Amino acid sequence: MSSRNDLSDVMTMFREHNEMVLKEEHISCFQVNWENKPDIIKRIVEILNIGLDSMVFVDDSPVEVESVKCM
């Protein structure tokens, strides 16, 4: 999971928001920080030892989507 956010806020949502469908244990890798998405995704690929072709990227920001397309 890649999120441009504060880790404490993200973990609070996972742990305390009753309507959250995804749970903390469903996430293989948390990368929550303010770095750019392509760098974060590259780090996740390295941590999980998978290829970029195994990643799925979904974001509500067209700017973030375009930055990842350019990887």
BELJO-V968021 format. One record per pair of residues at least 6 apart in sequence whose ideal C-beta (glycine too) atoms are under 8 Angstrom apart, sorted by sequence separation. I is the first residue (numbers start at 1). J is the second residue. D is the distance in Angstrom with one decimal. If there is no record, write none. Layout:
# BELJO-V968021
i->{I & I}
j->{J & J}
d->{D & D}
This chain:
# BELJO-V968021
i->{14 & 45 & 59 & 3 & 13 & 33 & 45 & 14 & 57 & 14 & 15 & 31 & 45 & 59 & 14 & 45 & 41 & 44 & 57 & 31 & 11 & 14 & 31 & 41 & 29 & 31 & 41 & 29 & 29 & 52 & 10 & 28 & 37 & 10 & 37 & 7 & 7 & 1 & 6 & 7 & 3 & 5 & 37 & 41 & 1 & 3 & 5 & 1 & 2 & 3 & 4 & 5 & 38 & 42 & 1 & 2 & 4 & 37 & 38 & 41 & 1 & 4 & 36 & 37 & 38 & 4 & 38 & 2 & 2 & 2 & 2 & 2 & 4}
j->{20 & 51 & 65 & 10 & 20 & 40 & 52 & 22 & 65 & 23 & 24 & 40 & 54 & 68 & 24 & 55 & 52 & 55 & 68 & 43 & 24 & 27 & 44 & 55 & 44 & 47 & 57 & 47 & 48 & 71 & 30 & 48 & 57 & 32 & 59 & 30 & 32 & 27 & 32 & 33 & 30 & 32 & 64 & 68 & 29 & 31 & 33 & 30 & 31 & 32 & 33 & 34 & 67 & 71 & 31 & 32 & 34 & 67 & 68 & 71 & 32 & 35 & 67 & 68 & 70 & 37 & 71 & 37 & 40 & 41 & 44 & 57 & 64}
d->{6.1 & 6.9 & 5.4 & 5.6 & 6.1 & 7.0 & 5.8 & 7.4 & 7.4 & 6.5 & 6.6 & 4.7 & 7.9 & 7.5 & 4.4 & 6.5 & 7.5 & 7.3 & 5.1 & 5.8 & 7.3 & 7.9 & 5.5 & 6.2 & 5.1 & 7.9 & 6.8 & 5.3 & 5.7 & 6.9 & 7.4 & 6.1 & 7.7 & 4.9 & 7.3 & 7.4 & 4.4 & 4.8 & 7.3 & 7.5 & 8.0 & 5.5 & 5.1 & 6.5 & 6.7 & 7.5 & 8.0 & 5.4 & 5.1 & 4.7 & 7.2 & 7.9 & 5.8 & 7.7 & 6.8 & 7.8 & 5.5 & 5.7 & 5.9 & 7.1 & 7.4 & 7.6 & 6.5 & 5.4 & 7.4 & 7.3 & 4.9 & 6.0 & 4.4 & 6.0 & 6.4 & 8.0 & 8.0}
